[in-house]
């Protein structure tokens, strides 16, 4: 899968708060607790495993940073855009990581 140019990424990246940074798509998610953060990470891991495309994940207590990049291509590919969309969609769904209304 071919690496996308900065212009191609900018044209396709319409997700809230995701950034194109250092040849990757990056977003920080905030949670109420460490356990909620881990619960979300575990759900993302299932999605990533099913897609056979895995983000770099940095956990800092209740803050989780996802970095999506195709290392073999040296940057962002369609796989990364799809993974970011799936992460965002998962975050939007009701889950134990979401605050009760």
C-alpha positions as semicolon CSV with decimal commas, in nm:
position;residue;x (nm);y (nm);z (nm)
1;X;0,000;0,000;0,000
2;X;0,150;0,332;-0,107
3;X;0,235;0,616;0,128
4;X;0,002;0,914;0,091
5;X;0,134;1,267;0,042
6;X;0,072;1,538;0,301
7;X;-0,185;1,689;0,062
8;X;-0,366;1,358;0,019
9;X;-0,381;1,309;0,396
10;X;-0,508;1,665;0,450
11;X;-0,781;1,614;0,191
12;X;-0,898;1,287;0,349
13;X;-0,849;1,353;0,721
14;X;-1,181;1,487;0,847
15;X;-1,173;1,337;1,197
16;X;-1,196;1,569;1,499
17;X;-0,866;1,644;1,671
18;X;-0,659;1,399;1,465
19;X;-0,334;1,554;1,343
20;X;-0,087;1,468;1,073
21;X;0,243;1,479;1,260
22;X;0,581;1,323;1,187
23;X;0,444;1,109;0,901
24;X;0,165;0,969;1,118
25;X;-0,193;1,032;1,228
26;X;-0,202;1,122;1,596
27;X;-0,475;1,180;1,852
28;X;-0,485;1,199;2,231
29;X;-0,796;1,066;2,407
30;X;-0,880;1,158;2,767
31;X;-1,067;0,936;3,014
32;X;-1,199;0,960;3,370
33;X;-0,969;0,689;3,500
34;X;-0,683;0,458;3,418
35;X;-0,918;0,159;3,399
36;X;-1,148;0,333;3,147
37;X;-0,844;0,419;2,936
38;X;-0,731;0,056;2,940
39;X;-1,079;-0,067;2,855
40;X;-1,083;0,154;2,546
41;X;-0,732;0,043;2,448
42;X;-0,843;-0,321;2,470
43;X;-1,138;-0,253;2,240
44;X;-0,909;-0,076;1,991
45;X;-0,670;-0,372;2,009
46;X;-0,949;-0,606;1,895
47;X;-1,032;-0,380;1,599
48;X;-0,664;-0,344;1,507
49;X;-0,602;-0,717;1,530
50;X;-0,901;-0,790;1,305
51;X;-0,764;-0,543;1,049
52;X;-0,407;-0,675;1,090
53;X;-0,290;-0,315;1,126
54;X;-0,180;-0,192;1,466
55;X;-0,131;0,161;1,601
56;X;0,141;0,268;1,838
57;X;-0,031;0,323;2,172
58;X;0,102;0,542;2,452
59;X;-0,078;0,525;2,786
60;X;-0,023;0,793;3,047
61;X;-0,269;0,723;3,330
62;X;-0,604;0,851;3,188
63;X;-0,460;0,984;2,862
64;X;-0,408;0,757;2,561
65;X;-0,227;0,861;2,244
66;X;-0,275;0,664;1,923
67;X;-0,019;0,697;1,645
68;X;-0,120;0,544;1,312
69;X;0,151;0,496;1,053
70;X;0,248;0,219;0,815
71;X;0,609;0,163;0,914
72;X;0,693;-0,042;0,606
73;X;0,588;0,253;0,386
74;X;0,741;0,525;0,603
75;X;0,419;0,717;0,655
76;X;0,042;0,728;0,631
77;X;-0,145;0,493;0,399
78;X;-0,511;0,416;0,342
79;X;-0,480;0,155;0,618
80;X;-0,397;0,430;0,868
81;X;-0,688;0,648;0,765
82;X;-0,919;0,350;0,799
83;X;-0,777;0,259;1,141
84;X;-0,813;0,617;1,266
85;X;-1,174;0,620;1,145
86;X;-1,240;0,291;1,325
87;X;-1,082;0,421;1,648
88;X;-1,292;0,737;1,629
89;X;-1,608;0,538;1,558
90;X;-1,539;0,305;1,849
91;X;-1,484;0,600;2,080
92;X;-1,818;0,746;1,975
93;X;-2,007;0,429;2,063
94;X;-2,132;0,360;2,413
95;X;-1,876;0,170;2,613
96;X;-1,760;0,145;2,971
97;X;-1,498;0,413;2,896
98;X;-1,771;0,671;2,826
99;X;-1,912;0,887;3,103
100;X;-2,268;0,818;3,209
101;X;-2,509;1,092;3,096
